[in-house]
Amino acid sequence: MPRTSPDIFAQSFKERGVRDIECIFPDISGYPRGKLMPSGSFAAGGELRIAQAIPMQAVTGEYSYDAIFPDEDPDILLVPDYDTLKPVPWATSARDMAIHDCYEQSGELCQFAPRSILKQVLSRYEAIGLTPVTAPEIEFYLTAASGDPAEVLKAPVGRGGRAEVGQSAFSMNMLNELAPFWDEFHAAIDTLKIRGDTWIHEVGMTQYEINLLHGNAVEVSDQAFLFKYAAKEIALKHGLNAVFMAKPIAGEAGSSMHLHQSIVDVAGNNIFSNADGSESERFTHFIGGLQAYLPDMMLVFAPFVNSYRRFIKGSLAPVNLLWGYDNRTTGLRIPRSGPAARRVETRVAGADANPYLVLAATLAAGLAGIEEKIAPTQALEGSAYDHSHDLARTFLVAHQQFEASTSARRLLGDRFVTAYASVKEIEYQNYLGEIGAWERRFLLPLV
């Protein structure tokens, strides 16, 4: 367990009038949970604990009573990553935040915490002198505020006095339509040191995408985690909702989280390319590992019932894990690049997925492919939609596949898979307890 003296922050806290520190960590849904700690206690290195079940809390607020969790619900320790200490841009008084790791009292990383799962996968790369390089693309919607969950989400009224009606992909005018939000949001992510690259207006009505710059997998996941947190908080200040559901609006495009990944050796060389610039065996084996093992982990990439509404043929959301060069119909796309930037873009995850777990799953599968020398299919020319829909079509199928998978347990940890599946079962049972608009619309008058 890392030990660093935090007292160096005491003077900064005093000078800036920082009263509290948000001691946060991502739960399995990528939602920030934690405790608010007085800055003086934080600077003094005060010990912070929380119940072990909190990292695995369901979106419904419930907890699993699966045998994997002890009845006593013992404490785990929250240990700050001091490199993540930053001001909270939206706070009404001076406040800082720090992302924490969850540790068992034995000193081991908590096996139920998403940041732990990613770190454990990265340790396998480190053991053989390799380092993944990753960059996510995150899509989301900005909608008008709505307090009624039965109400359809609507586009907000912009500076022109009217709501967007769609067909505005890559429009600069529509990107500027909500300028007050974007101005404050840009300032916030600068404060949080989120390394954004390009911004675009996406295909959907008031749907947007940011590309984060490539980097260390944990750091990039932290940035994606904080990006979502910041978007939601700044949106609320402007009377908006920042929505990261995979399919929030019927008839509009789904929101994805595409991942670009490569691997470098200790000298910084991209192992996906040979010295002469050609594709290496490890490049194709990495693809082979993704094809072999990602189907069983679909529940990580599409974690909710709503997630499966995104996978529609012809929508640029994948329905299988075929791969191809600069082919956006495939689940695995190889962008055009020079040898140093050769990478794999995995297009399966929705914007609703937990970035730590998505990176852990893809990197674990890719490394297994390299170690086991798994050959991929032939690169596809043409449309992947002309081929079979091989990925799980529904939450229930994905859940059953994940829970029964020996490979998922080997790659992500047996106890984690059991716990994750248990929490997802709680969420699914809760979903079954609700009656939706489709049922009322068609069954009420006709059945």
C-alpha positions in Angstrom: 0.0 0.0 0.0 1.5 3.4 -1.0 2.5 5.7 1.8 3.2 9.4 1.0 3.2 12.3 3.5 0.3 14.6 2.6 1.4 17.5 4.9 2.9 19.3 1.9 -0.6 20.2 0.9 -1.5 21.9 4.2 0.0 25.3 3.2 -1.8 25.3 -0.2 -5.1 24.4 1.5 -4.6 27.3 3.9 -3.7 29.9 1.3 -6.6 28.9 -1.0 -9.1 28.6 1.9 -9.9 25.0 1.1 -12.2 23.6 3.7 -13.0 20.1 2.5 -11.6 17.4 0.3 -13.8 15.1 -1.7 -12.3 11.6 -1.2 -13.8 9.8 -4.1 -13.5 6.5 -6.0 -15.4 5.0 -8.9 -17.9 2.3 -8.1 -18.8 -0.5 -10.6 -21.0 1.9 -12.6 -18.2 4.5 -12.8 -20.2 6.7 -10.4 -18.2 8.8 -7.8 -18.7 7.7 -4.3 -16.8 8.4 -1.1 -16.6 10.8 1.8 -16.1 14.5 2.4 -13.0 15.1 4.7 -11.8 18.3 6.4 -8.7 19.5 4.6 -6.8 19.6 7.9 -7.5 15.9 8.5 -6.5 15.1 4.9 -3.2 17.0 5.2 -2.5 15.2 8.5 -2.9 11.8 6.8 -6.0 10.9 8.6 -7.2 7.3 8.0 -10.4 6.9 6.0 -12.6 3.8 5.8 -15.7 2.8 4.1 -17.8 -0.4 3.9 -16.5 -3.0 1.5 -19.8 -3.3 -0.4 -19.9 0.3 -1.5 -17.7 -0.2 -4.6 -20.2 -2.7 -5.7 -23.4 -0.7 -5.0 -26.1 -1.2 -7.6 -27.5 1.8 -9.5 -30.7 1.2 -7.6 -28.9 1.9 -4.4 -29.2 -1.8 -3.3 -26.4 -4.2 -2.3 -25.8 -7.8 -3.1 -26.5 -10.4 -0.4 -24.5 -12.9 -2.4 -22.2 -15.1 -0.3 -19.2 -13.4 -1.9 -19.7 -10.5 0.4 -19.2 -11.2 4.2 -22.3 -10.7 6.3 -20.2 -8.4 8.6 -19.6 -6.0 5.7 -16.1 -5.1 6.9 -14.4 -1.8 6.3 -11.9 -1.2 3.5 -9.3 1.6 3.5 -9.5 4.6 1.1 -6.0 5.6 0.2 -5.5 8.8 -1.8 -3.6 8.9 -5.1 -2.0 12.3 -4.4 -1.3 12.9 -8.1 -5.0 13.2 -8.6 -5.5 16.0 -6.0 -7.2 18.9 -7.9 -9.6 21.8 -7.2 -13.4 21.1 -7.6 -14.4 23.6 -10.3 -18.1 23.6 -9.6 -17.9 23.9 -5.8 -19.6 26.9 -4.2 -16.7 27.3 -1.8 -13.0 26.3 -2.2 -12.8 22.5 -2.2 -10.4 19.9 -3.6 -10.9 16.3 -4.7 -8.7 13.3 -4.8 -9.3 9.9 -6.4 -8.7 7.1 -3.9 -7.8 3.4 -4.2 -9.7 0.9 -2.1 -7.5 -1.4 0.0 -8.4 -4.4 2.2 -7.1 -4.0 5.8 -4.6 -6.7 4.9 -2.9 -4.2 2.5 -4.1 -5.8 -0.7 -6.1 -3.9 -3.3 -9.8 -4.5 -2.9 -10.8 -7.1 -5.4 -14.3 -5.5 -6.0 -13.1 -2.0 -6.9 -12.8 -1.1 -10.6 -9.6 0.8 -10.3 -8.1 -2.2 -8.6 -9.1 -4.5 -11.4 -7.4 -2.3 -14.0 -4.2 -2.0 -11.9 -4.1 -5.8 -11.5 -4.3 -6.2 -15.3 -1.6 -3.6 -15.9 0.7 -5.4 -13.4 0.7 -8.4 -15.9 2.0 -6.1 -18.6 4.5 -4.5 -16.3 5.9 -8.0 -15.3 6.9 -8.5 -19.0 8.2 -5.0 -19.6 5.2 -3.7 -21.6 2.9 -0.7 -21.1 -0.5 -0.1 -22.7 -1.2 3.2 -24.3 -4.9 4.1 -24.5 -7.3 6.9 -25.6 -11.1 6.9 -25.3 -13.7 8.7 -27.4 -16.7 9.5 -25.3 -20.2 10.5 -26.6 -23.0 12.1 -24.6 -26.1 14.1 -24.9 -27.1 17.5 -23.5 -30.8 17.6 -22.8 -33.3 19.9 -21.2 -33.7 19.3 -17.5 -36.5 16.9 -16.6 -37.6 15.8 -13.2 -40.1 13.2 -14.4 -38.5 9.8 -15.4 -41.5 9.0 -17.5 -41.0 12.0 -19.7 -39.1 11.7 -23.0 -35.7 13.6 -22.9 -35.8 16.7 -25.1 -33.2 19.0 -26.7 -32.7 22.2 -24.7 -33.5 25.7 -26.1 -30.3 27.3 -27.4 -29.1 30.8 -28.0 -31.3 31.1 -31.1 -34.5 30.7 -29.0 -35.4 27.2 -30.3 -34.4 23.6 -29.7 -32.3 21.6 -32.1 -34.3 19.3 -34.4 -31.4 17.1 -35.6 -29.3 16.5 -38.7 -26.5 18.7 -37.3 -23.6 16.3 -37.3 -20.3 18.2 -37.3 -22.1 21.5 -37.3 -20.0 24.3 -35.7 -23.1 26.5 -35.3 -24.9 23.8 -33.3 -21.7 23.1 -31.3 -21.7 26.8 -30.3 -25.5 26.8 -29.6 -25.0 26.1 -25.8 -21.9 28.3 -25.5 -22.3 29.3 -21.8 -22.2 25.6 -20.8 -19.2 24.8 -23.0 -17.2 27.8 -21.8 -17.6 26.8 -18.2 -17.1 23.1 -19.0 -13.9 23.8 -20.9 -12.6 25.7 -17.9 -13.5 22.9 -15.6 -11.8 20.2 -17.5 -8.7 22.4 -17.8 -8.7 22.7 -14.0 -9.1 18.9 -13.7 -6.2 18.4 -16.2 -8.4 16.4 -18.5 -6.4 16.2 -21.7 -9.1 16.7 -24.3 -8.2 16.7 -28.0 -11.0 17.3 -30.5 -14.7 18.1 -29.8 -17.5 17.5 -32.3 -21.3 17.7 -32.6 -22.2 14.1 -33.2 -25.0 12.6 -35.3 -27.7 12.7 -32.6 -29.8 15.8 -31.6 -27.6 17.7 -29.1 -25.2 14.8 -29.0 -21.4 15.5 -28.7 -18.1 13.7 -28.6 -14.7 14.4 -27.1 -11.5 12.6 -27.9 -9.1 12.3 -24.9 -5.4 12.3 -25.7 -3.6 8.9 -25.3 -1.8 8.0 -22.2 -1.3 5.7 -19.2 -4.4 3.5 -18.8 -5.1 4.4 -15.1 -4.6 8.1 -15.8 -6.8 8.1 -18.9 -9.5 6.2 -17.0 -9.3 8.8 -14.2 -9.8 11.5 -16.8 -12.8 9.7 -18.3 -14.3 9.3 -14.8 -13.8 12.9 -13.9 -15.0 14.0 -17.4 -18.4 12.4 -16.7 -18.5 13.9 -13.2 -17.7 17.4 -14.4 -20.2 17.2 -17.4 -23.1 16.3 -15.1 -22.2 19.0 -12.5 -21.7 21.8 -15.0 -24.8 20.9 -17.0 -26.9 21.1 -13.8 -25.6 24.7 -13.3 -26.9 25.6 -16.7 -30.3 23.9 -16.4 -29.2 20.9 -18.5 -28.7 17.2 -18.1 -25.5 15.6 -19.4 -26.6 12.1 -20.4 -24.3 9.1 -20.8 -26.9 6.4 -21.3 -26.1 4.2 -24.3 -29.5 4.9 -25.9 -31.3 7.8 -24.2 -33.6 8.9 -26.9 -35.7 6.7 -29.2 -34.9 7.2 -32.9 -31.6 9.0 -32.2 -28.0 7.7 -32.3 -26.6 5.7 -29.4 -23.7 6.9 -27.4 -20.4 4.9 -27.4 -17.0 4.9 -25.8 -14.5 3.8 -28.4 -11.1 2.8 -27.2 -7.8 3.2 -29.1 -5.1 0.9 -27.7 -1.5 0.1 -28.5 1.4 -1.3 -26.4 5.0 -0.1 -26.0 8.1 -1.8 -24.7 10.6 -0.4 -22.2 12.3 1.6 -25.1 9.0 3.2 -26.0 8.6 1.2 -29.3 5.1 0.2 -30.4 5.1 -3.6 -30.3 2.3 -3.7 -32.9 4.9 -2.8 -35.5 8.1 -4.6 -36.6 11.3 -2.7 -37.2 10.6 -2.4 -40.9 7.1 -0.9 -40.2 5.1 -4.0 -40.9 2.5 -5.5 -38.6 3.9 -7.7 -35.9 2.6 -11.0 -34.8 1.7 -9.5 -31.4 -0.5 -7.0 -33.2 -2.6 -9.8 -34.8 -2.5 -11.9 -31.7 -3.8 -8.9 -29.7 -6.8 -8.8 -32.1 -7.2 -12.5 -31.8 -7.5 -12.2 -28.0 -10.1 -9.5 -28.3 -12.1 -11.7 -30.7 -11.8 -14.8 -28.4 -12.5 -13.3 -25.0 -14.6 -10.1 -25.3 -17.9 -11.8 -26.2 -18.0 -13.4 -22.7 -17.4 -10.0 -21.1 -20.1 -8.2 -23.0 -21.8 -7.3 -19.7 -18.8 -5.0 -18.9 -19.2 -3.2 -22.2 -23.0 -3.0 -22.1 -23.8 -3.1 -18.3 -27.5 -2.1 -18.3 -30.8 -3.2 -20.0 -30.8 0.0 -22.0 -27.3 -0.7 -23.3 -28.5 -3.3 -25.8 -30.8 -0.8 -27.6 -27.6 0.7 -29.1 -26.6 -2.4 -31.2 -28.6 -1.9 -34.3 -27.4 -3.0 -37.8 -26.4 0.0 -39.9 -26.0 2.3 -36.9 -22.2 2.1 -36.7 -22.6 0.3 -33.4 -21.0 -3.2 -33.9 -22.9 -6.4 -33.9 -19.9 -8.7 -34.0 -16.1 -8.6 -33.4 -14.9 -8.8 -37.0 -12.0 -6.5 -37.7 -10.9 -4.3 -40.7 -8.8 -1.4 -41.8 -10.6 2.0 -41.4 -13.9 0.1 -41.3 -16.5 1.6 -39.0 -18.9 -1.3 -39.4 -16.6 -3.7 -37.5 -16.3 -4.1 -33.8 -12.5 -3.8 -34.1 -11.3 -1.1 -36.4 -7.7 -0.4 -37.4 -7.3 3.3 -38.1 -5.0 4.5 -40.8 -1.7 5.4 -39.2 2.1 5.1 -39.4 3.9 2.2 -37.7 4.6 4.2 -34.5 0.9 4.9 -34.1 -0.5 1.5 -35.1 -3.4 0.7 -32.8 -6.7 -1.1 -32.4 -10.0 0.7 -31.9 -12.5 -1.3 -29.9 -16.0 0.0 -30.7 -18.1 -2.2 -28.5 -18.5 -0.2 -25.2 -21.3 2.2 -24.7 -20.8 5.6 -23.0 -22.6 4.1 -20.0 -19.8 1.6 -19.4 -17.2 2.0 -16.6 -13.9 3.1 -18.3 -11.7 1.3 -15.7 -13.5 -2.0 -16.3 -13.7 -1.6 -20.1 -9.9 -1.0 -20.3 -9.2 -3.8 -17.9 -11.3 -6.3 -20.0 -9.8 -5.3 -23.4 -6.3 -5.2 -22.1 -6.6 -8.5 -20.3 -8.1 -10.1 -23.4 -5.5 -8.7 -25.7 -2.6 -9.8 -23.5 -4.1 -13.3 -23.3 -4.2 -13.3 -27.1 -0.5 -12.4 -27.3 0.5 -14.9 -24.7 -1.6 -17.7 -26.3 -0.7 -16.6 -29.9 -4.4 -16.5 -30.9 -4.8 -16.0 -34.6 -7.7 -13.6 -35.6 -10.0 -13.9 -38.5 -9.1 -12.4 -41.8 -9.4 -8.7 -42.0 -12.9 -7.8 -43.4 -13.5 -5.9 -46.6 -17.1 -4.7 -46.9 -19.8 -4.4 -44.3 -19.7 -6.3 -41.0 -23.5 -5.9 -41.0 -23.6 -8.5 -43.8 -22.4 -11.0 -41.3 -24.0 -12.6 -38.2 -24.9 -10.7 -35.0 -22.6 -12.6 -32.7 -22.6 -10.3 -29.7 -25.2 -10.8 -27.0 -28.4 -9.1 -28.0 -29.9 -8.7 -24.6 -28.8 -8.0 -21.0 -30.0 -11.4 -19.8 -28.0 -13.3 -22.4 -24.9 -11.2 -21.6 -25.4 -11.8 -17.9 -25.7 -15.5 -18.3 -22.7 -15.7 -20.5 -20.5 -13.6 -18.2 -21.5 -15.4 -15.0 -20.8 -18.8 -16.6 -17.5 -17.8 -18.3 -14.3 -19.4 -17.1 -12.2 -17.0 -19.2 -13.8 -13.9 -17.7 -13.1 -15.3 -14.2 -9.5 -16.0 -15.2 -8.9 -12.6 -16.8 -10.8 -10.3 -14.3 -10.8 -12.4 -11.1 -13.2 -15.1 -9.9 -14.6 -13.2 -7.0 -15.0 -10.0 -9.0 -17.1 -11.8 -11.7 -19.3 -13.4 -9.1 -19.8 -10.1 -7.3 -20.4 -8.1 -10.5 -22.9 -10.6 -11.8 -24.7 -10.6 -8.5 -25.1 -6.8 -8.5 -26.3 -6.8 -12.1 -28.9 -9.5 -11.2 -30.2 -7.0 -8.5 -30.5 -4.3 -11.1 -32.3 -6.6 -13.6 -34.8 -7.8 -11.0 -35.5 -4.1 -10.1 -36.0 -3.4 -13.8 -38.6 -6.2 -14.1 -40.6 -4.5 -11.4 -41.4 -1.5 -13.6 -44.0 -1.2 -16.3 -42.9 0.8 -19.3 -44.5 3.0 -22.0 -44.4 0.3 -24.7 -46.5 -2.1 -22.5 -49.0 0.6 -21.8 -49.2 1.8 -25.4 -49.8 -1.6 -27.1 -50.9 -4.1 -24.4 -53.4 -1.8 -22.6 -55.8 -1.4 -25.6 -55.3 -4.7 -27.3 -54.8 -7.5 -24.7 
